[in-house]
Amino acid sequence: MPIFLQDEKRMVTVEVQLRTIAMDFWASLEHKIRYKKNIPEDKALYLQNEMLECAEISADLDRRMQNVRDVISKNVPKEEKIPFLGELI
């Protein structure tokens, strides 16, 4: 990603925390549904059900992505592997 400094542009490798951003967004929505009193009860129930369905989809995605990672880990020679974040720590 290009980083613009005072007198130069430098390319820098970045890590985008999609899961963290999504979890923050999730918490914000859930707070609005639970604690904002201007949402009619029927709409709040609908939104809670939507959030539950999204949670199930998200959990399924986590399982599937973990499976992809496991297949890669088992089939790529160690010297060719790119470490996952958890393996760097």
N, C-alpha and C positions, 0 to 999 in steps of 0.2 A: 504494500500500500504506500502510496507516495506521502511523505511527510514534508511539508514546506517549512523550511527554516528561514531565518532572516535573509541569508544570501545564497541559499542552495535548496535543491530538492533532493531528498534522500529516500530511497526505497527501503522499507522496513517490513519484516515479516510480522504479522499480527495473528492473534488468535481471537476469533469472535465467539463470545460466550452466548450462543443461541439459547441454550437451556436456561441459563441464568436470566436472560432477558424475558423469556417466556414465563418463567416462574414469577418474576416480579409483576408482569402484566396480569397473570392469573390472580395473584394475591390482591392486586388493585381492583380487579373486577369482582372478586368474591366479597371484598369489603363493601363495595358499593351495593351489591345485591343484599347482603345481610344487614347493613347498618343504615342505609339511606331509607328514610321513611316515606319518600315520595313515590316509591315503586308499588303499584297495586299488588295485592297478595297473589292474584292469579298470574301476573307477569313474573313475580319473584319466583313462584313455583316453577313456571316454564323455564326461567333462566337457570335455576338450580338443576333442573333435569338436563338442560343443555350442558352445563358445566360437568355434570356426572358423566355424560356421554363423551365429552372431550377428555376427561380424565381416563376413561377406558381406552380411548383411541391413543392417547399419549402413552399409557402403560404398554399397549400392544406395540407401538413404535419402539419404545425402549427395549422390549424383548427382542424384536426383530433386528434392531441395530446391534444389540449384543451378540446375536447369532451371527451376523455378518462379521463382526470383529473376531469371534471365535473361529470361524471358518478361515479367515485370513491368517490368524495366528497359527493355526495348525498346518497350513499349507504353504507358508512362505518361509524359505530358509532364514535362520536367525540373522545372518549377516546382511540380508536384504530388508529386514523389517525396519519400519519407521516407528519409533516408540510412541505409544499412546500416552496422553498426559499423565495418567496414573502411574505409568512405568517410569516417568521422568523424576517423580518425587521420591 
